[in-house]
Amino acid sequence: MRAIIVEDEFPAREELKYFIKNFSKIEILNEFDNGVEVLKFIQENIVDVIFLDINIPLLDGMLLARTINNFKFKPKIVFITAYKEHAVDAFELEAFDYILKPYSDDRIISMLNKLEKSRSSNISEENKLEEEKKIAKKSKVSSISLWKNDKLRVVNIKDIYYCEAHERETIVYTKDSNYIVKESIKEFENHLDRSIFFKTHRSYIVNVSKINEIIPWFNNTYKLKLDNINSEIPVSRSKIKDFRMIMNI
């Protein structure tokens, strides 16, 4: 089994790694301290299980789990958290387990044993899913063709910083350039990965991984500054609640 650890406290990550390495055959592929980086990773890698804390930056654990629950290929999720009040929500999302900190040695070892038994009892089905994942990964669209000065340029979708509505067209901004798309911003949004891009305003879509600063603005709204560019992106009042959830504010 291939696993990732999502935990923003270093001692907690190290403790969990100790148990995984010494009491199971589970392979740790990577470890993360925020939810946004996890979404990027699992879209490009095959992951069987996620050991997930709830109180993590940028994208909290429950919202991350809800997003993953919409994926066709869903890793098993083991919540390891100090917050018992989310247990019902976790099991509604069909979490494999929900472990409260501080946990005992027996509790964590028992969970690891259950994980490995669940894999061995479903090995043929997992092999089938793995092949499907590989096919899906190969076919996944990661770039888009955009017009610039009468030439068609191929742009990696992850290099898009933000999009701005301009009448019936959309202006797409990267670090070094911008492109005109003959589609409304609502139509263009369908080309983007909703786990990375967020519509902050009826006229703006932003790549949340590019956000550098969140600046309080009037009426309890925000302006966003992005890495390496000077533009400021507004967050409208209607989007504030969802934005705060995504950014764990």
C-alpha positions as CSV (number, residue, x, y, z in Angstrom):
1,M,0.0,0.0,0.0
2,R,1.1,3.5,-0.8
3,A,0.4,6.3,1.7
4,I,0.8,10.0,2.3
5,I,0.8,11.8,5.7
6,V,-0.9,15.1,6.0
7,E,0.0,16.8,9.3
8,D,1.4,20.2,10.0
9,E,3.2,19.3,13.3
10,F,6.6,17.7,12.8
11,P,6.6,15.6,16.0
12,A,3.2,14.1,15.1
13,R,4.4,13.2,11.6
14,E,7.6,11.6,13.0
15,E,5.6,9.6,15.5
16,L,3.2,8.3,12.9
17,K,6.0,7.4,10.5
18,Y,7.7,5.4,13.3
19,F,4.6,3.2,13.6
20,I,4.0,2.8,9.9
21,K,7.6,1.8,9.2
22,N,7.9,-0.6,12.2
23,F,4.4,-2.2,12.3
24,S,3.3,-2.4,8.7
25,K,4.5,-2.8,5.1
26,I,2.9,0.4,4.0
27,E,5.1,2.6,1.8
28,I,5.2,6.3,2.7
29,L,5.3,8.2,-0.6
30,N,5.3,11.7,0.7
31,E,4.3,14.0,3.6
32,F,2.6,17.4,3.6
33,D,1.7,20.2,6.0
34,N,-1.1,21.7,4.0
35,G,-4.1,20.6,2.0
36,V,-3.5,22.3,-1.3
37,E,-0.3,20.5,-2.0
38,V,-2.1,17.2,-1.3
39,L,-4.6,17.8,-4.1
40,K,-1.8,18.5,-6.5
41,F,0.0,15.3,-5.5
42,I,-2.9,12.8,-5.6
43,Q,-3.9,14.0,-9.1
44,E,-0.5,12.9,-10.4
45,N,0.3,9.9,-8.2
46,I,-1.4,6.7,-7.1
47,V,-2.2,6.8,-3.4
48,D,-4.0,4.1,-1.5
49,V,-4.3,5.7,1.9
50,I,-4.1,9.2,3.4
51,F,-3.3,9.7,7.1
52,L,-5.0,13.1,7.6
53,D,-5.1,15.7,10.3
54,I,-8.1,18.1,10.4
55,N,-6.4,21.4,11.5
56,I,-4.0,22.0,8.6
57,P,-3.3,25.2,6.7
58,L,-4.7,26.4,3.3
59,L,-7.3,23.6,3.0
60,D,-8.5,22.0,6.2
61,G,-8.8,18.2,6.5
62,M,-12.6,17.9,6.4
63,L,-12.8,20.1,3.2
64,L,-9.9,18.2,1.7
65,A,-11.7,14.9,2.4
66,R,-15.0,16.1,0.9
67,T,-13.1,17.1,-2.2
68,I,-11.4,13.7,-2.5
69,N,-14.7,12.0,-1.9
70,N,-15.8,13.4,-5.3
71,F,-12.9,11.7,-7.1
72,K,-13.4,8.6,-9.2
73,F,-10.4,7.0,-7.5
74,K,-10.7,7.6,-3.7
75,P,-7.9,6.7,-1.4
76,K,-8.8,5.4,2.1
77,I,-8.8,8.2,4.6
78,V,-7.6,7.7,8.2
79,F,-8.3,10.8,10.3
80,I,-5.8,11.3,13.1
81,T,-6.9,14.4,15.0
82,A,-7.4,16.0,18.4
83,Y,-11.0,17.1,17.4
84,K,-13.6,14.5,18.3
85,E,-16.5,16.6,17.1
86,H,-15.8,15.8,13.4
87,A,-16.2,12.0,13.8
88,V,-19.8,11.8,12.5
89,D,-18.9,13.9,9.4
90,A,-15.8,11.7,8.8
91,F,-17.8,8.5,8.8
92,E,-20.4,10.0,6.5
93,L,-17.6,10.5,4.1
94,E,-16.8,6.8,4.6
95,A,-13.5,7.4,6.3
96,F,-11.6,4.2,7.0
97,D,-10.9,5.2,10.6
98,Y,-11.0,8.1,13.0
99,I,-8.3,8.2,15.7
100,L,-8.1,10.8,18.4
101,K,-4.8,12.2,19.7
102,P,-3.1,11.3,21.9
103,Y,-3.5,7.7,20.7
104,S,-2.1,4.6,22.3
105,D,0.3,2.2,20.6
106,D,-2.3,-0.5,20.5
107,R,-4.8,1.7,18.8
108,I,-2.5,2.8,16.0
109,I,-1.1,-0.7,15.4
110,S,-4.6,-2.1,15.3
111,M,-5.6,0.4,12.6
112,L,-2.5,-0.4,10.5
113,N,-3.3,-4.1,10.7
114,K,-6.9,-3.5,9.6
115,L,-5.6,-1.4,6.7
116,E,-3.3,-4.2,5.4
117,K,-6.1,-6.8,5.8
118,S,-8.5,-4.6,3.8
119,R,-6.0,-4.5,1.0
120,S,-5.3,-8.2,1.0
121,S,-9.0,-9.0,0.8
122,N,-9.6,-6.6,-2.1
123,I,-6.3,-7.1,-4.0
124,S,-7.8,-8.1,-7.3
125,E,-10.1,-5.1,-7.4
126,E,-7.3,-2.7,-6.4
127,N,-5.2,-4.1,-9.2
128,K,-8.0,-3.3,-11.6
129,L,-8.4,0.2,-10.2
130,E,-4.7,0.8,-10.4
131,E,-4.7,0.1,-14.1
132,E,-7.6,2.4,-14.6
133,K,-5.8,5.1,-12.6
134,K,-2.8,4.8,-14.8
135,I,-4.9,5.1,-17.9
136,A,-6.7,8.1,-16.4
137,K,-3.4,9.7,-15.5
138,K,-2.1,9.4,-19.0
139,S,-5.2,10.9,-20.5
140,K,-5.5,13.7,-18.0
141,V,-5.4,17.1,-19.7
142,S,-2.7,19.3,-18.1
143,S,-2.4,22.1,-20.7
144,I,-4.6,24.4,-22.7
145,S,-4.1,26.2,-26.0
146,L,-4.5,30.0,-25.9
147,W,-4.2,32.7,-28.5
148,K,-1.6,35.4,-28.3
149,N,-0.7,37.8,-31.1
150,D,-2.3,35.6,-33.7
151,K,-0.4,32.6,-32.5
152,L,-1.7,29.6,-30.5
153,R,0.4,29.0,-27.4
154,V,0.3,25.8,-25.3
155,V,0.0,26.8,-21.6
156,N,0.3,24.5,-18.6
157,I,-3.0,25.0,-16.7
158,K,-1.1,25.1,-13.4
159,D,0.9,28.1,-14.7
160,I,-2.3,30.2,-14.8
161,Y,-2.4,32.7,-12.0
162,Y,-5.8,34.1,-12.4
163,C,-8.6,34.8,-14.9
164,E,-10.6,38.0,-15.4
165,A,-13.9,38.5,-17.2
166,H,-13.9,41.1,-19.9
167,E,-17.4,41.5,-21.4
168,R,-18.0,38.2,-23.2
169,E,-14.3,37.2,-23.2
170,T,-11.9,36.1,-20.5
171,I,-8.3,37.3,-20.0
172,V,-6.0,34.6,-18.7
173,Y,-2.9,35.7,-16.8
174,T,0.3,33.8,-16.3
175,K,3.4,35.0,-14.6
176,D,4.8,36.6,-17.7
177,S,1.9,37.1,-20.1
178,N,-1.8,37.3,-20.7
179,Y,-4.2,35.7,-23.2
180,I,-7.6,36.5,-24.6
181,V,-10.1,33.6,-24.6
182,K,-13.3,34.0,-26.7
183,E,-15.4,32.5,-23.9
184,S,-17.2,33.9,-20.9
185,I,-15.5,33.3,-17.6
186,K,-18.3,30.9,-16.7
187,E,-17.5,28.8,-19.8
188,F,-13.8,29.0,-19.3
189,E,-14.1,27.8,-15.7
190,N,-15.1,24.4,-17.0
191,H,-11.5,23.9,-18.3
192,L,-10.0,24.4,-14.9
193,D,-9.3,22.1,-12.0
194,R,-11.8,23.0,-9.3
195,S,-9.5,21.7,-6.6
196,I,-6.9,24.4,-7.5
197,F,-8.9,27.2,-9.0
198,F,-11.5,29.2,-7.0
199,K,-14.0,31.8,-8.3
200,T,-13.4,34.7,-5.8
201,H,-15.8,37.0,-7.6
202,R,-18.2,36.9,-10.6
203,S,-15.4,38.4,-12.7
204,Y,-12.3,36.6,-11.2
205,I,-11.0,33.1,-10.8
206,V,-7.7,32.6,-8.9
207,N,-5.2,29.8,-8.6
208,V,-5.1,29.3,-4.8
209,S,-1.6,27.9,-4.9
210,K,-0.3,31.2,-6.2
211,I,-1.8,33.3,-3.3
212,N,0.9,35.1,-1.4
213,E,-1.0,37.6,0.8
214,I,-4.6,37.9,2.0
215,I,-5.4,41.6,2.7
216,P,-8.5,42.6,4.7
217,W,-10.7,45.0,2.8
218,F,-13.9,46.9,3.4
219,N,-17.2,45.1,4.4
220,N,-15.1,42.1,5.8
221,T,-13.9,41.1,2.3
222,Y,-10.4,40.6,1.1
223,K,-7.9,41.4,-1.7
224,L,-5.4,38.8,-2.7
225,K,-1.8,39.3,-3.8
226,L,-0.2,36.6,-5.9
227,D,3.4,35.4,-6.2
228,N,5.6,37.4,-8.5
229,I,2.9,39.7,-10.0
230,N,1.4,43.0,-8.9
231,S,-2.3,42.5,-9.5
232,E,-4.7,42.4,-6.6
233,I,-7.7,40.0,-6.9
234,P,-10.9,40.8,-5.0
235,V,-13.0,38.3,-2.9
236,S,-16.6,39.3,-3.1
237,R,-18.9,39.1,0.0
238,S,-20.9,36.2,-1.5
239,K,-17.7,34.2,-1.8
240,I,-16.2,35.0,1.6
241,K,-17.6,32.0,3.5
242,D,-16.3,29.4,1.0
243,F,-13.0,31.2,0.6
244,R,-12.4,31.2,4.4
245,M,-13.1,27.4,4.5
246,I,-10.7,26.7,1.7
247,M,-7.9,28.9,3.2
248,N,-8.7,27.8,6.8
249,I,-9.2,31.3,8.0
